[in-house]
Amino acid sequence: MRAVVCGAGIAGLALAGCLGRHGWDVVVLERAPRPREQGYMMDYFGPGWDAAEAMGVLPALLAAGYTVDRLSYVDDRGRDRAGLPFARFAHAVDGRLVSVMRPDLERVLREHAEGLAQLRFGRHVVAVRPRPGGAGAVLDDGTVLDADLVVGADGVHSAVRRSAFGPEERYRRWLGLHTAAWVFEDPEALREIGSRFCLTDSLDRAMGFYGLRDGRVAAFAVHRAAGPSLPADPRAALRSVHGSLGWIVPRALAACPAADRLYYDQVVQIEVPRWSTGRVALLGDSGQAVSLLGGQGASLAVAGAWLLAERLARAATVEEALAGWERVWRPVVEEKQRVARDGAPWFLPSTRTRRLTRRLALRLAALPGLDAVVTRGIVGRAGGDIHALAEA
Ligand SMILES: Cc1cc2nc3c(=O)[nH]c(=O)nc-3n(C[C@H](O)[C@H](O)[C@H](O)COP(=O)(O)OP(=O)(O)OC[C@H]3O[C@@H](n4cnc5c(N)ncnc54)[C@H](O)[C@@H]3O)c2cc1C
């Protein structure tokens, strides 16, 4: 059986390795000319942890990961106003949590897929052509790659989804925010951050920082925006929105790269009534995006990929596998999407009262016994037993 996977991001790479291991002939097409070096820090926990374990990549993931001591909300002078020892957060997910830079997670998944799938960089998919018993992926150079299954793992702005399911606006739920991420060098900032995840304790906009072991600082920014349309000059927009925040923010903004090297996007969830049509399926953010507020998009992408490959290996037909995968996986995804939406006002408070309530909640979360209650509000229920879902 042959699969064409569009996108060598987290979902696409995970699926490529898993399907390759089950004996599929897999081609992965990636728009970027080479593996991305820029990225952001992600907390990795939930169902993706179990999938990483099942795939045998957990040791590599842990080796690439970071141990964060504390989530720290800081004021304009960098003083800790509220926070939570990360151990409490980890405790709520049975210690099965690691912070990892996105390019590192991709590298681990790429290494897993090595020799099991063919990766083609600098090629993008412009459309898909469904046919009975298969589908074709149309590339930017006009070539058509024919397969038994075409998977759109091409992110929230998926070309596969647009071609096979319709325009993005139909499936996009905008959460009212824009976000950005970049990495910069600042030894003094690195010292001040230490092994904390620092977030500005600000209203309607926030910046977050992690120190990296190569001496750089990973920054991300998020703010409420008037509409989903992206600004013509994202760097200028970031400087205008966050410019009056204190501490290391002005230095981070001074180091912010221009649009071609900056990640800047709308914060959205993707809700598609059916994740497949014929032999075309959507995986990861292209069909199930929970957004950064969900804090588990990467984890769900890996787990969803592992599960899809398992169901394809066990079912009599591709159609049966796709239907079974969606039946067991959709409730997990929808619960994470709901939790992310419910948490939005706390993630980025708009009023001082809400910010005070968040500080209080974090204090309560530091108390043994209450940590699980508060963190469950952040992460949702445990992701479900993926091994049971593979057989259900
Ligand atoms: C700031 C930020 C923080 C986050 N924090 C976390 C976190 O803490 N924990 C967590 O689990 N998740 C987090 N996420 C979410 C997580 O990054 C995503 O859910 C995850 O990357 C989804 O993976 P994906 O492979 O589906 O899509 P993507 O990562 O978007 O990958 C899609 C790939 O497809 C390629 N592509 C696009 N179009 C085409 C095309 N037409 N043809 C070929 N290739 C194409 C792209 O270049 C890309 O490589 C965060 C996201 C952001 C933005």
The ligand as an SDF file (V2000), in Angstrom:
LIG
                    3D

 53 58  0  0  0  0  0  0  0  0999 V2000
    3.3860   29.3940   19.9040 C   0  0  0  0  0  0  0  0  0  0  0  0
    2.8620   27.9710   19.9190 C   0  0  0  0  0  0  0  0  0  0  0  0
    3.0170   27.1890   21.0530 C   0  0  0  0  0  0  0  0  0  0  0  0
    2.5610   25.8600   21.0690 C   0  0  0  0  0  0  0  0  0  0  0  0
    2.7370   25.1380   22.2060 N   0  0  0  0  0  0  0  0  0  0  0  0
    2.3870   23.8320   22.2020 C   0  0  0  0  0  0  0  0  0  0  0  0
    2.6280   23.0410   23.3680 C   0  0  0  0  0  0  0  0  0  0  0  0
    3.1010   23.5420   24.4020 O   0  0  0  0  0  0  0  0  0  0  0  0
    2.3020   21.7120   23.3090 N   0  0  0  0  0  0  0  0  0  0  0  0
    1.7680   21.1440   22.1790 C   0  0  0  0  0  0  0  0  0  0  0  0
    1.5320   19.9150   22.1890 O   0  0  0  0  0  0  0  0  0  0  0  0
    1.4810   21.8900   21.0950 N   0  0  0  0  0  0  0  0  0  0  0  0
    1.7760   23.2150   21.0730 C   0  0  0  0  0  0  0  0  0  0  0  0
    1.5090   23.9800   19.9780 N   0  0  0  0  0  0  0  0  0  0  0  0
    0.7380   23.3920   18.8540 C   0  0  0  0  0  0  0  0  0  0  0  0
    1.5870   22.5690   17.9100 C   0  0  0  0  0  0  0  0  0  0  0  0
    2.7080   23.3100   17.4600 O   0  0  0  0  0  0  0  0  0  0  0  0
    0.7510   22.1470   16.7070 C   0  0  0  0  0  0  0  0  0  0  0  0
   -0.4690   21.6060   17.1280 O   0  0  0  0  0  0  0  0  0  0  0  0
    1.5190   21.1160   15.8840 C   0  0  0  0  0  0  0  0  0  0  0  0
    2.6640   21.7230   15.3380 O   0  0  0  0  0  0  0  0  0  0  0  0
    0.6550   20.5140   14.7790 C   0  0  0  0  0  0  0  0  0  0  0  0
    1.4630   19.7080   13.9530 O   0  0  0  0  0  0  0  0  0  0  0  0
    1.0800   19.4520   12.4250 P   0  0  0  0  0  0  0  0  0  0  0  0
    2.1720   18.5780   11.9120 O   0  0  0  0  0  0  0  0  0  0  0  0
   -0.3210   19.0250   12.3210 O   0  0  0  0  0  0  0  0  0  0  0  0
    1.1300   20.8740   11.7060 O   0  0  0  0  0  0  0  0  0  0  0  0
    2.3850   21.8080   11.4850 P   0  0  0  0  0  0  0  0  0  0  0  0
    3.2990   21.7210   12.6540 O   0  0  0  0  0  0  0  0  0  0  0  0
    1.8260   23.1370   11.1250 O   0  0  0  0  0  0  0  0  0  0  0  0
    3.1430   21.1910   10.2170 O   0  0  0  0  0  0  0  0  0  0  0  0
    2.5980   21.2870    8.9300 C   0  0  0  0  0  0  0  0  0  0  0  0
    3.7280   21.0760    7.9290 C   0  0  0  0  0  0  0  0  0  0  0  0
    3.1750   21.0600    6.6110 O   0  0  0  0  0  0  0  0  0  0  0  0
    3.9660   21.8720    5.7530 C   0  0  0  0  0  0  0  0  0  0  0  0
    3.0840   22.3240    4.6560 N   0  0  0  0  0  0  0  0  0  0  0  0
    2.1520   23.2970    4.6950 C   0  0  0  0  0  0  0  0  0  0  0  0
    1.4930   23.3630    3.5270 N   0  0  0  0  0  0  0  0  0  0  0  0
    2.0240   22.4090    2.7230 C   0  0  0  0  0  0  0  0  0  0  0  0
    1.7370   21.9680    1.4100 C   0  0  0  0  0  0  0  0  0  0  0  0
    0.7800   22.5330    0.6640 N   0  0  0  0  0  0  0  0  0  0  0  0
    2.4670   20.9350    0.8940 N   0  0  0  0  0  0  0  0  0  0  0  0
    3.4500   20.3520    1.6280 C   0  0  0  0  0  0  0  0  0  0  0  0
    3.7590   20.7390    2.8920 N   0  0  0  0  0  0  0  0  0  0  0  0
    3.0470   21.7430    3.4370 C   0  0  0  0  0  0  0  0  0  0  0  0
    4.4740   22.9640    6.6440 C   0  0  0  0  0  0  0  0  0  0  0  0
    5.6290   23.5850    6.0960 O   0  0  0  0  0  0  0  0  0  0  0  0
    4.7580   22.1940    7.9300 C   0  0  0  0  0  0  0  0  0  0  0  0
    6.0380   21.6300    7.9420 O   0  0  0  0  0  0  0  0  0  0  0  0
    1.9250   25.3190   19.9330 C   0  0  0  0  0  0  0  0  0  0  0  0
    1.7480   26.1020   18.7970 C   0  0  0  0  0  0  0  0  0  0  0  0
    2.1980   27.4180   18.7910 C   0  0  0  0  0  0  0  0  0  0  0  0
    2.0030   28.2280   17.5530 C   0  0  0  0  0  0  0  0  0  0  0  0
  1  2  1  0
  2  3  1  0
  2 52  2  0
  3  4  2  0
  4  5  1  0
  4 50  1  0
  5  6  2  0
  6  7  1  0
  6 13  1  0
  7  8  2  0
  7  9  1  0
  9 10  1  0
 10 11  2  0
 10 12  1  0
 12 13  2  0
 13 14  1  0
 14 15  1  0
 14 50  1  0
 15 16  1  0
 16 17  1  0
 16 18  1  0
 18 19  1  0
 18 20  1  0
 20 21  1  0
 20 22  1  0
 22 23  1  0
 23 24  1  0
 24 25  2  0
 24 26  1  0
 24 27  1  0
 27 28  1  0
 28 29  2  0
 28 30  1  0
 28 31  1  0
 31 32  1  0
 32 33  1  0
 33 34  1  0
 33 48  1  0
 34 35  1  0
 35 36  1  0
 35 46  1  0
 36 37  1  0
 36 45  1  0
 37 38  2  0
 38 39  1  0
 39 40  1  0
 39 45  2  0
 40 41  1  0
 40 42  2  0
 42 43  1  0
 43 44  2  0
 44 45  1  0
 46 47  1  0
 46 48  1  0
 48 49  1  0
 50 51  2  0
 51 52  1  0
 52 53  1  0
M  END
$$$$
